[in-house]
Amino acid sequence: MSTENAAIDVWMQHPTMRFGNHRMFDSLRRWTGQEKLASELPLELTISLMDQANVSRGLICAWWSPDGPLISNDEVAAFVQKYPDRLVGVASANLYRPMEAIRELRRCVRELGFKALRIVPWLWNLPPTDRRYYPLYTECVDLDIPFCCQVGHTGPLCPSEPGRPIPYIDEVALEFPELKIVCGHIGYPWTTEMIAVATKHENVYIDTSAYVAKRFPPELVTYMQKNGKKKVMFGTNYPMVTAAMCLKDLDALQLTEEVKKLFLSENAVRVFGL
């Protein structure tokens, strides 16, 4: 792997069997032609695929669902411990237990060195304006870490409504202007709404996870090239999409070298405090 122009992937997960084979991902497997996992994927495979695409670091996340963790914070911590120079932990938490969630988030940041919190709204069928999120927003501000979430429709077999940028992300940003919010999956089919919200609010950002470069909507590319050059970050949603797949057609977007560096790594370094 070359250190020159190396990328940082802000949304990836190393799947456990209970995550990778969950029935809600049947639709994604149908789209991508992927099979269910026959056994646990070796962490070395994830690192190898990062190397192939010149990804220097990956923000690797836990997943907590109403039924419990699909990828636990301690499993993520073990991944990071094995490759501390390559992987950065992103916590998740139980929305139904606010005090337990806050204590877990503090542990992840203060003891395990995690750099963000990610909650996937469609997994809970609760939009980001729901009261259950608010204690965690306050804690994210106090810990000075970003809150990460998904925006846009859901590929998995869950409702899409919680992924609307307007009104949900817009209202959260109005009530928590200090909170850094990183919105993954570009907001499609509400990408224009997502751009409007990121433009309006100083601390709202977009990541391109789950989309390969040739599928970036034209309005997003224009935003990246102009007043949104410090607002958009590279992500994959690995293992659904590899970094090599995501970056294959990046040059066709004709981004300037400045914009490309901001998109691939510099924005992530700044926003996540890497």
C-alpha positions as CSV (number, residue, x, y, z in Angstrom):
1,M,0.0,0.0,0.0
2,S,1.3,3.5,-0.9
3,T,1.0,6.3,1.6
4,E,0.6,8.8,-1.2
5,N,-3.0,9.8,-1.7
6,A,-4.1,7.1,0.6
7,A,-7.8,7.1,1.5
8,I,-9.7,6.9,4.7
9,D,-12.9,4.9,4.6
10,V,-15.4,6.4,7.1
11,W,-18.0,3.6,6.9
12,M,-17.1,0.0,7.0
13,Q,-17.8,-3.0,9.2
14,H,-16.1,-6.3,9.6
15,P,-19.1,-8.6,9.6
16,T,-19.9,-11.2,12.2
17,M,-22.0,-14.2,11.1
18,R,-25.1,-12.8,12.9
19,F,-24.6,-9.5,11.0
20,G,-23.7,-10.8,7.6
21,N,-26.4,-13.5,7.4
22,H,-29.3,-11.5,8.9
23,R,-32.5,-11.9,6.9
24,M,-32.9,-8.1,6.5
25,F,-29.9,-8.1,4.1
26,D,-31.6,-10.6,1.8
27,S,-32.4,-7.8,-0.6
28,L,-28.8,-6.6,-0.7
29,R,-27.6,-10.2,-1.4
30,R,-30.1,-10.4,-4.2
31,W,-28.7,-7.1,-5.8
32,T,-25.1,-7.9,-5.4
33,G,-25.1,-11.6,-6.0
34,Q,-23.4,-12.2,-2.6
35,E,-24.0,-15.4,-0.7
36,K,-24.5,-15.8,3.0
37,L,-21.3,-16.3,5.0
38,A,-20.3,-19.9,5.4
39,S,-17.9,-19.0,8.1
40,E,-16.4,-15.9,9.8
41,L,-14.4,-13.7,7.5
42,P,-10.8,-13.4,8.5
43,L,-9.9,-9.9,9.5
44,E,-6.8,-10.2,7.3
45,L,-9.1,-10.3,4.3
46,T,-10.5,-6.9,5.2
47,I,-7.1,-5.4,5.6
48,S,-5.9,-7.0,2.3
49,L,-8.9,-5.4,0.5
50,M,-8.0,-2.0,2.1
51,D,-4.4,-2.4,0.8
52,Q,-5.5,-3.2,-2.7
53,A,-7.4,0.1,-2.9
54,N,-4.8,2.2,-1.0
55,V,-7.0,2.7,2.0
56,S,-4.8,3.6,4.9
57,R,-7.4,3.6,7.7
58,G,-11.0,2.4,8.1
59,L,-13.6,3.6,10.6
60,I,-15.0,0.2,11.5
61,C,-18.3,0.2,13.3
62,A,-20.4,-1.7,15.7
63,W,-24.1,-2.3,15.0
64,W,-26.7,-2.4,17.8
65,S,-30.3,-3.4,17.0
66,P,-33.4,-3.6,19.1
67,D,-32.6,-7.3,19.6
68,G,-29.1,-6.6,20.8
69,P,-25.7,-6.2,19.1
70,L,-25.1,-7.6,15.6
71,I,-21.5,-6.5,15.9
72,S,-20.6,-5.6,19.5
73,N,-18.4,-2.8,20.6
74,D,-16.0,-5.3,22.2
75,E,-15.8,-7.2,18.9
76,V,-14.9,-3.9,17.2
77,A,-12.3,-3.2,19.9
78,A,-10.7,-6.5,19.3
79,F,-10.4,-5.7,15.5
80,V,-8.8,-2.4,16.3
81,Q,-6.5,-3.9,18.8
82,K,-5.2,-6.3,16.2
83,Y,-4.6,-3.6,13.6
84,P,-4.4,-0.3,15.6
85,D,-2.6,1.6,12.8
86,R,-5.3,0.6,10.2
87,L,-8.7,0.5,12.0
88,V,-10.5,3.1,14.1
89,G,-13.5,2.1,16.3
90,V,-17.0,3.5,15.9
91,A,-19.4,2.7,18.7
92,S,-23.1,1.8,18.7
93,A,-25.6,1.7,21.6
94,N,-29.0,0.6,22.7
95,L,-31.5,3.3,22.1
96,Y,-34.0,1.7,24.4
97,R,-31.7,2.0,27.5
98,P,-30.5,5.7,27.6
99,M,-28.3,5.6,30.7
100,E,-26.8,2.2,29.7
101,A,-26.2,3.7,26.2
102,I,-24.4,6.7,27.6
103,R,-22.2,4.7,29.9
104,E,-21.3,2.4,27.0
105,L,-20.5,5.3,24.8
106,R,-18.3,6.8,27.4
107,R,-16.5,3.5,27.9
108,C,-15.9,3.1,24.1
109,V,-14.5,6.6,23.8
110,R,-12.5,7.0,27.0
111,E,-11.3,3.4,27.5
112,L,-11.3,1.9,24.0
113,G,-10.3,5.0,22.0
114,F,-13.3,5.0,19.7
115,K,-13.8,8.1,17.5
116,A,-17.6,8.3,16.8
117,L,-21.0,6.9,17.5
118,R,-23.1,5.3,14.7
119,I,-26.8,4.6,15.0
120,V,-28.7,3.2,12.0
121,P,-32.2,4.8,12.2
122,W,-34.0,2.3,9.9
123,L,-32.8,-0.6,12.1
124,W,-34.9,0.9,14.9
125,N,-37.6,2.4,12.7
126,L,-37.0,5.6,14.7
127,P,-36.1,8.9,13.0
128,P,-33.1,10.9,14.4
129,T,-35.6,13.4,16.0
130,D,-36.9,10.7,18.4
131,R,-36.4,11.5,22.0
132,R,-34.3,8.3,22.5
133,Y,-31.4,9.8,20.6
134,Y,-31.2,13.0,22.5
135,P,-29.1,11.9,25.5
136,L,-26.6,10.4,23.1
137,Y,-26.4,13.6,21.1
138,T,-25.6,15.5,24.3
139,E,-22.9,13.0,25.2
140,C,-21.4,13.1,21.7
141,V,-21.0,16.9,22.1
142,D,-19.4,16.5,25.5
143,L,-17.0,13.8,24.2
144,D,-16.3,15.8,21.0
145,I,-17.1,13.0,18.7
146,P,-19.3,12.9,15.6
147,F,-22.7,11.2,15.5
148,C,-23.0,9.1,12.3
149,C,-26.2,7.8,10.7
150,Q,-27.7,6.6,7.5
151,V,-29.7,8.9,5.2
152,G,-31.8,8.0,2.1
153,H,-33.7,4.9,1.2
154,T,-32.9,1.5,2.8
155,G,-31.6,-1.3,0.7
156,P,-32.3,-3.8,3.5
157,L,-35.9,-4.9,4.1
158,C,-36.7,-2.1,6.6
159,P,-38.7,1.2,6.3
160,S,-37.0,4.1,4.5
161,E,-38.8,7.0,6.2
162,P,-36.3,7.4,9.1
163,G,-33.7,8.2,6.4
164,R,-35.1,11.5,5.2
165,P,-32.7,14.4,5.7
166,I,-35.6,16.9,5.9
167,P,-37.1,17.2,8.4
168,Y,-35.0,14.8,10.6
169,I,-31.4,15.8,10.2
170,D,-32.3,19.4,9.7
171,E,-34.2,19.5,13.0
172,V,-31.5,17.7,15.0
173,A,-28.9,20.2,13.6
174,L,-31.0,23.1,14.6
175,E,-31.4,21.8,18.2
176,F,-27.7,20.6,18.5
177,P,-25.6,23.1,16.4
178,E,-22.4,21.9,18.1
179,L,-23.0,18.2,17.2
180,K,-21.0,17.0,14.3
181,I,-23.4,14.8,12.2
182,V,-22.0,12.6,9.4
183,C,-24.7,11.3,7.1
184,G,-23.9,8.1,5.2
185,H,-25.2,6.8,1.9
186,I,-25.6,10.3,0.3
187,G,-29.4,10.5,1.0
188,Y,-30.6,9.1,-2.3
189,P,-33.3,9.7,-3.5
190,W,-33.3,12.8,-1.3
191,T,-29.7,13.8,-2.2
192,T,-30.7,17.4,-3.0
193,E,-32.3,17.7,0.4
194,M,-29.1,16.3,2.0
195,I,-26.9,18.8,0.2
196,A,-29.3,21.6,1.3
197,V,-29.0,20.5,5.0
198,A,-25.2,20.1,4.8
199,T,-24.9,23.6,3.3
200,K,-27.2,25.1,5.9
201,H,-25.5,23.6,8.9
202,E,-21.9,24.1,9.7
203,N,-21.4,20.7,11.4
204,V,-23.4,18.5,9.0
205,Y,-21.5,16.3,6.5
206,I,-22.1,13.6,3.9
207,D,-20.3,10.4,3.3
208,T,-20.6,8.4,0.0
209,S,-20.7,4.9,1.5
210,A,-22.7,2.3,-0.4
211,Y,-22.2,4.2,-3.7
212,V,-19.5,3.6,-6.3
213,A,-18.1,6.7,-7.9
214,K,-19.9,6.3,-11.2
215,R,-23.2,6.3,-9.4
216,F,-22.7,9.6,-7.5
217,P,-25.6,11.9,-8.5
218,P,-24.5,14.8,-10.7
219,E,-25.7,17.3,-8.0
220,L,-23.4,15.7,-5.4
221,V,-20.4,15.9,-7.8
222,T,-21.1,19.5,-8.4
223,Y,-21.4,20.1,-4.7
224,M,-18.0,18.4,-4.1
225,Q,-16.4,20.5,-6.7
226,K,-17.7,23.8,-5.4
227,N,-19.0,24.9,-2.0
228,G,-19.2,21.4,-0.6
229,K,-15.6,20.4,-1.0
230,K,-15.0,20.3,2.7
231,K,-18.3,18.6,3.4
232,V,-18.1,15.2,1.6
233,M,-16.1,12.1,2.7
234,F,-15.3,8.8,1.2
235,G,-16.9,5.7,2.5
236,T,-17.7,2.2,1.2
237,N,-20.1,0.3,3.5
238,Y,-17.7,-2.7,3.2
239,P,-18.3,-5.6,2.9
240,M,-21.3,-4.7,0.7
241,V,-19.0,-2.8,-1.6
242,T,-15.2,-2.8,-1.6
243,A,-13.0,0.3,-1.7
244,A,-11.6,-0.8,-5.1
245,M,-15.1,-0.9,-6.5
246,C,-16.0,2.4,-5.1
247,L,-12.9,4.2,-6.4
248,K,-12.7,2.5,-9.8
249,D,-14.2,5.4,-11.7
250,L,-13.3,8.3,-9.4
251,D,-11.0,9.9,-12.1
252,A,-14.0,10.1,-14.4
253,L,-15.5,12.7,-12.1
254,Q,-12.6,15.1,-13.0
255,L,-12.2,16.3,-9.4
256,T,-9.3,18.7,-8.8
257,E,-6.4,17.4,-6.8
258,E,-7.4,19.6,-3.9
259,V,-11.0,18.3,-3.9
260,K,-9.8,14.7,-4.3
261,K,-7.5,14.9,-1.2
262,L,-10.3,16.5,0.9
263,F,-12.8,13.9,-0.2
264,L,-10.5,10.9,0.2
265,S,-8.8,11.7,3.5
266,E,-8.4,15.3,4.7
267,N,-12.1,15.9,5.6
268,A,-12.2,12.7,7.6
269,V,-9.0,13.6,9.5
270,R,-10.5,17.0,10.5
271,V,-14.1,15.8,11.3
272,F,-13.2,12.7,13.2
273,G,-10.1,14.1,14.9
274,L,-7.7,11.4,13.5
